[in-house]
Amino acid sequence: MEENFKENRKLTKKDYKKIFENIKKSYKFVKSNKKSLIICIIVSILTIPVSVLTPILSAQILLALNGSLYEDLLKISAFIFIVYSIQHLLWFMSRIVYKKYIVNVVYGIQKELMKETFKLSSECFDEHGTGIFIDRLRQDTNVIANIFDDLANILIQIFSNLGIFIVIFTISKIMFLYFVLCGINEFIVSKKRIKIYYERFGEIRDLEEKNTGLVAELIRGVRDVKVLNSTDVFMKKFDKRVSEVNDKNIKLTIKNNKFYLFSEEINEVLDYLFYFIGVMLTNFNLLTASNFVVLYMYRSKARYLFTYIVSMMESIKTFNFSANRVYEIIDGEKFSKEKFGNIKLNHINGDFEFKNVSFAYKKEKEILHNISFKVKANTTVAFVGKSGSGKSTIFSLLNKLYNVDDGKIFIDGYDINTLTKDSIRNNMSIITQNPYIFNLSIRDNLLLVKEKVTEKEMIKACKTACLHDFIMSLPNGYDTIVGEGGITLSGGERQRLAIARALIKKTEIILFDEATSALDNETQEKIQKAIHNLKGKYTILIIAHRLSTIVNSDKIIMIDKGKIVGEGTHKYLMEKSLKYQKLYQADLLK
């Protein structure tokens, strides 16, 4: 990341092309809010005459005061008061407009970035974590939104200062040359400072990104940290990460401040030189006293003309850096996205087949090795085996959260890679061992899968999932807020809520990934009854925690170390598979 940014700071022809592309991409988010941006720019343009004329009028005030011309002084003061009052009013109105512009543009970029983040492959999150996506969503989108206003204001400042230089040139050619030399000096110092700053900028942002990920993890796992009584351990890790960023920031600040100190010292010398040249020109009648005062008023603004050019380069580099980080997600330049086909199936029967499928998460250790099996529509199939044997991976591949390394998966005879995302996921539900329940009401958690579900459908699903009676016992019923991750619910209640969500979705394939493992025996029996009631109507796949719960399945597939070592009914496997016998007998002893 740092190397990429160092390349960007050189601003080669290729970089300028990339900047233009990023600005073009970003402008689409400004289009619907361009009126607000134009208003802000117009208000800024109106300040140009004020910047040019105010020093001249201020000089006239001083001369009028010195010459006891009080009537003229009051007229000039009144005029300046009116001009500044109008300027302040316009500024106030433009800031309100600008705030609306920024809020809308940032939202537009964040919405697009969030939508594209959902399209990223599961491998991206496995490899990079969530921190980098949070950081880019939070920080870089604001930088992109601000670029158009920033550039407009900088250009306006440049034109304003050019106007000042024109006035200076008409007053004194010698002073004009002096201010040009001052500007060149400021430009050189600022350019050197920014160059050093951006050598470390990318590295610091990279570390901040990692810190964001760590903080997100700690907050999500705060309850586990408490239970483990590991607060001190995690705080040390947090301190180390933050200290690393702080140390680099401090070193960078020190370097920046050295340049500022150097620059200010030079400016003091140049100020003295200004007085010396001004006095000499006045003594030789080459400069009037009033013009000397005007030049004095102009000196700070004229000096920073070239600095604004550096600021514009700085803004462009910062924008380009942030834009690259955002658009490499949106455009899929760096982070791979999920790939689906274009065949759309509104309804599927529920037949599917794994044919010689192999898969490894990080290409290091193979989880599944050349497995093949078929499942007929509206049958119930159970997968059994030790932890880590690959059972849950089969569900992830079937739902296309990951892509197979070798082999093919077919749904209703179609290669899964040729089907659209909706064809797969709108027709399939997974109820996991630890389902995530959102910090919403029970009703809203159910509406996530089907917005237009009726009250009757919702109640029916919850009754089937053995959850309705519990919900009605709550003070706010279906409108009860369940807390982050469903913390106010028990493990069994969370799983029953997840089952109700799946039933509301009404998919043809329902995958139970050890979904009854956290339930007590009584509730488990009710859920088993609910699953039994679904038999023959849906294709049901079950990863069994307790083998006693799946003995009535149409087929049981036994997996060991990523391979299928047994397949058939419970009765068949008890007769033919020694491994299944041992596994079943061990389960009875629990």
N, C-alpha and C positions, 0 to 999 in steps of 0.2 A: 504494500500500500504506500509506504513512504517513498519507494523508488518511483512508483507511478506519479506521485505528486511532484517529485523533483523534476521529472520529465516535463510535467505540465508547466512548471514555473519558468521554463526556458522560452515558452511561447513560440515554437517553431511554426512553419507554415501548416504543418499537419495539425498542430495544437489549435491554431486559429480556425481551421476547418471544423475541428471537434467542438470548439466553443460556439461557432455559428450553428452547428447541428443541435447542440444542447439548448441554445436560446430559442431556436425554432420549435423544439419539442416543448419547451417550457411555455412558449407563448400561447399554446392552445389552452392552457389553464387560465391565462389572463384575458382571453377573448371575451368571455361573458362579463368581465369586470373592467374592460378597458376604459369605459366612461369615467369610472372612479380614478383610474390612473391618469387619464388626460386632465381631469380637474386638478389633481395634485401637481401635475407638471405645469399647467397654466399658472397656478398660484405661485409656484417657484419662479417662473419666468417674470412675473410681475415684480418680483423682488430685485431684479437686475438694475432697473433705474434707481431704485432706492439705495442699493449698494454703491452705485457710482456717484449719485448726487449728494448723499448725506454728508460725506466728508467736506464737500465744497460748501454746503450750507452751514456745517459746524464751524468751518473756518470763518465764514461771514459773521457768525454769532460772536466769535472771539474778537474779531475786528470791530464790530459794532460796540461790544462791551468796552474795548480798549479806547474807542473814540467817543464814548458816552452817547452813542446813537441808540438810545433806549427804545424809541419808537420802531426803528428798523429791527432791533433785536427781538421785540415782542412779535412783530409780523413773521419774521423767519421762524421763531420758536413755535408760533401757532401753526405755521405751515408744516413744520417737522412733526408736531404733535398729531395733526390730522393724518399725515402720511403714515406714521407709525401705528396709529390707532386702526386705520384701514388694513394695514399689513398684518397686525396682530389678529384682527377679526378673521381675515382670510386664512391665516395660518391655523386658527382654531377650527374653522369649518373644514379646512383641508385635512387636518389630522383625524377628524371624525370619519371623513370619506376614506382616508387612507387606511384607517383601522378596519373598516368594512371590507375594503379591497384585500388587505392582507389576510384577514380571517377567511374570506371566501376562497382565495387562491391557495392558501396553505391547506385548507380542507380538501380542495379539489385534488391537489397533489397527493395528500395523505390517503385519500380515498382510493385513488388509482394505485398507489404503492401498496396499500393494504390488500386490494383485490388481487394484485399480481403476486404478493407474498403468499397468498393462499394457493397459488398455482405452483409454487416451488415444490420440487421433489422432496420426499422424506429424507433422502440422503443429505440434502443441504442442511436441514435442521440437525441431523445426526452429527454432521461434521463441524458446523459453525455455531451451533447453539442459537439462542434467540436474541442475544444481546445486540448483535450487529444490526438486526432488523429494527429493533426498538430504537436504537441510537439514530439510525438514518431516518426513521419515521418522525422522530422528535426534533432533531437538529437540522438535518440537511434540507428538509422540505421548507423550512423557514428561510434559509439562505437563498434557495431558488426563487421563492416568492418575492424576496426583497430586491433581487438584482435589477429589475426594470426601473423601480423607483430610485434605487441607489445610483445607477448609471445616469438617469435623467438629471438628478440633483447634482452629481459631480460635473456633468457636461454644462449645466447651467452655471455652476460656480466658475468653471473654466471660462465660459463666455463673459460672465460678469467681470472676472479679473482681466480678461482681454480688453474689455471696455475701459477698465481702470488704467491699463497700460497705454491705451490710446490717449487718454487724458494726460497721463504723465508725460508722454512723448510731446504733446502740444505745449506743455508747461516748460519742460527742460530736457534737452537731448542728453545732457550729462547725467542727470538723475535717472533718466530712462535706462542708460547703460549700466548705472549702478544697480538698479533693481533687477535687470536681466542677470547680472553676475550673482546677485543674492539668490535669485530663483534657481540658477544652475547649481549653486552650492547646495541649496536645500534639496534639489532633485537627486544629486549624487549621494548625499548622506541618507536620504529616505530610501533610495533604491538599494543601497548596501544593507540597510537595516532590514528591509522586507525580504531580501534575498536570504539572509541568515535566519530570519524568523521562519520562513517556509521550508527551510532545510529540516526543521524539527517539527513542523506543524503536523505533517502526516503521521509521524511516529506517535505524537501525543494523542491524536484522534484515534489511532489504532488502539492504544492503551485504554483510552476512555471508553471505547466500544466494548472492550473486554470487561471493564469494570461494570458497565451497564448490565452485561450478561450475568456477572457474579451477583450483583444486587438483586436482579430479577429472580435468580435462583434462590437466594437467601430468603427473600420475601415469600416466594411460593412455598418454600420448605420450612418456614419459621416454626411451625408446630413440631415438625420432626426434630429441628435443632433444639427446641426446648426439651422434648422428651429424651433426646440423647444427652442432654445437659452439655452440649458442645458449643455453647455460645462463645466461650473464650477462644476455642480453636478457630472458629469461623471469623471471629473478630480479628485475630492475628493475621489470617489470610487476607481479610478485607483491608487491614491497616497496611500490609505489605504492598498490595495493589495500589491503594490510594497514595501511599507515600512515594511510590515510583513515579506516578503521574505528577504529584506535587513537586517532587525534586526537579523533574524536567521542566515543569512550568516556571519554577523559581529561577532556574538557570537561564531559561529563555527570557524571563522578565529582566533579570540582571543585565543580559546582553542588550536587550532593547533599551533599558534605562541608560546604559553607557552611551549608546548612540544619541539618545535624547539629551544627555548631559553635554556630550561633545557638540551637538547641534546648537544647544542653547548658548554655550560659551562662544561659539562662532557668531551667533546672532548678536550677542552683546558687543562683540568687536565690530560687527557690521553696523550696529546701531550708533556706536561712537563715530564710525566712519561717516554715517549719514549726517550726524550733527556737524561734523567737521566740513564735509563737502557743502552742506546747506549754508553754513555760516560764511564760508569762503565765497560761494556764489552770490549770497546776499550782499556781502561787503563790496563785491565788484559790480553790483547792480545787475547781475545776470539772473537774479531771482528775487521777486517781491516777497515781502513778509507774509502776505495773504497766501501766496502760492506755496511758500515754505510750510505753512500750517496745513494746507491741503495735502501736500506730499507726506507730511508727518502722519496725517490721518490715514493715508493710503498704504503706508509702509508695510504693515503686517499682512494686509490682504494681497498686495502685489508680490510679496516675498513667497507666498504659498501657491502661486499659480502653477508652478511645476510640480509641487507636492500633490496637487489635485490630479495631475496626470499619473503620478505614481499610485495614488489612491484608486484611480480607475483601473489600473493594471492589477492592483491588489484585489479589488472587488471581483474582477473577471476571473482571476486565479482561484479565489475562494469559491465563487459560483461554479466554476468548471470542476473543481474537486468534488463539491457536494453533488453537482448534477451527474457526474460520472458514477458516484456511489449509488444514487437513486435509480438512474436509468440502466445500470447494469443489472438491477433487479427487475425493473419494469420490462426492459427489452430482452432479458435473459442472456446478457452478454457474458456474465461470469457465473451466475448461479443457475443451475439446470432446472428446468420446469417439467412438470408432469406432461406427458405426451399421450394424447388420445386419438382415436380414429374419427372418421366422419359418418360412420353408419349409426343411425339413430333408431333405437327400439323403444317405443313407448310402453310396450308390455313384453315381458319375457315369461317363458314357461317355467324355467328354473332348472333345466338340465345343465350340467357343466362337467368338464373333464380336465384333469391335469395329465399332460402327456410328456413324459421324460423331462420333468422340471427339476432344475438345479438352481440353487440360490445361495449367495453369501452376502452378508451386510456390508462388509468392508473388503471384500475380495481376499480376506485372509483365511478365515475358517468357514468352510462350507456348512451351511445349516441344513439344507435339503439336497439330497443327492439322487438325481434320476428317478423321481417318484412318478408313478402313473396310477390314476384311479378315475372312476366315473361315478357320478351321482345323478340319479334320475329325478325328474321334477316331482314335487310333492312327497318326497320320502324324507325320513329322518335318519341322518348319519352322524355317528359319534366318532370323535378322534380321542384316542387314549395313548398314554405313554408318559415317561418320566419328564420332569421339568427340563427344558432346554432341548427337547427332542425335535422341535420344529413345528409343533401344533399351531401356535398362534401365528407363526410365519405364513402358514397356508392361508389363513384368513386375511392377512395383510396383502398377500399376492392376489388373492381372489378379488379383493376390494381395490386393487391396483394402487395401493399406497407405495408399493415397490414394484419394480419390473424384474421379471425372471432373467437369470443369466443365460440359461439354456432351456430348450423345450418350449412348450406352448400351453396356454390355458384357453379353453373354449367355453363359451356360454351359449346355450341353445345352438351349438354348431358354429358360432362365430368366434374367430380369434379375438380374444379380449382386447388386443392392441388395435383392432379395427373399429371398436365401438366408441361412441362418445362418452364423456364423463357422466352425463345424466343417465345414459342407458345402463351404466353399471351401478352407480351409486343411488339413483332414484329407485332402483329395484332391489336394493340390498340394505340390510340393517345389521350392525354389529353391536352386540351388548357385551361390553368388556367386563373383566374382573373388577376394575376400578374405574367405573364410568365417571366422566367429568360433568358435574352439575354446576350450572352457572349461577352467579349471585343475582338471581331473579326470583320472581314468584314461581310457585309450582305450575301455575297456568302458563306463564311465559316460557318456562322451560319446555312445556309440551308444545307450545305454539311455534317453537324454533323449527320443528320438522314439518309443520303444516299450518300455515297462517290462518286458513279458513276452516279449521276444524270446528265442528259444532259442539255445544255443551254436552249433547247426548253421546257423541263419539268419544269425547274426552272421558266422560264418566264410565262408559263401557270399557274403554281401554284400561282405566285405572282399576276397575273391578276385576277384570281378567288378570291383571297383574297383582291382585290382592293388596291394593293400595288405597282404594276409595274410602274405606272405613277409617283408616288412619288419618287421611286428609281431612275428613269431616270432623275428626276429633280436635283439630287445630282451631284456635280462635278465629283465624281469618280464612280457614278452608283452603280453597285453591289459590287464593291470593296471598298466601303465606310466603314471605321471603325466606329463602333457605340458606343464605350466606355463601361466601366464596367456597367453591368446590362442594357445596351442599353440606357444609360443616355442621349445620343444626340437625341433619338427618343421620340416622345410623347407617352402617354399611349395607344392611339388608334393604333399608328404605331407599337408599340411593340406587341400588340395583333394580328394585321394583319400579322406581321412577324411570329408569333407563329402558326397562322392558315396556312400560306404558308408552314411552316415546316411539319405540320401534313398532308397537301395535298401531299407533296413530298413523305412522308413516305408511303402513299397509304395503310393505314390499313383498315380492314373491320369494325372496331368500332371506332367512333370518339366521344370523350367526350368533351363537351363544358361546362366548369365550370365557369359560369357567364362571358364568354369570350367577350361578347359585352357590358359589363357594363361601360367600360371606353370610349366608342366610342360616337361621336356626332351623332345626329339623321340622318344626311345624310349618313355618313359612315355606321352606323348601318343598314340602309335600304339596302345598298349594300351588307353587310355581310349576312343579312337575305336572300337576293336574292341568294347569293353564297351557303348558307346552303340549300336553297330550291332546287337549281340545283343538290345537292347531294342526295336529297330524293329518295328513291327507289334503290339506288346504294350502300348505306352504312347503317349500324346500327348507328343511331345518337342519342346520349343522351345529353340533354341540361338542365343545371341548370339555371333557368331563373331569371334574375334580374328584368326584366319588363315582366309582364304577357302578355302584348299585342303582344309580339314577338313570343309567342309559341301557339297561339290560333289554328293554323293549324296543330299542332302535331297530330300524330296518336293516342297518348295516353298521358295523363297528370296524374302524380302521386303526390298527395299532402301529405306532411309529416309534422307532428306536434309533437314535443317532442319525436322524435325517433320512432314514429309509423305512419303507413300509415292510413290516415283518409279520403282519397278519391282517386278514380281511375277511369279514363274514358276520353272521349273526352271533349273538352272545352264546347260544347253544353250540354253534359250529366251532367257535374259538375255544370254548371250554373243552371241547373234545380233541381239537387238532393242535392248539398252540400252548406249549408249556409255559412260555413267557406270559401269556395272557392269564393262564391259570394262577401263576404266582402273583401277578399284579392284582388280580381279583381277590385272591385269598388274603393278601396283605391289606387290601382295602377293607375287608370284613373285620379285620382285627383292630381297626382304628376306633 
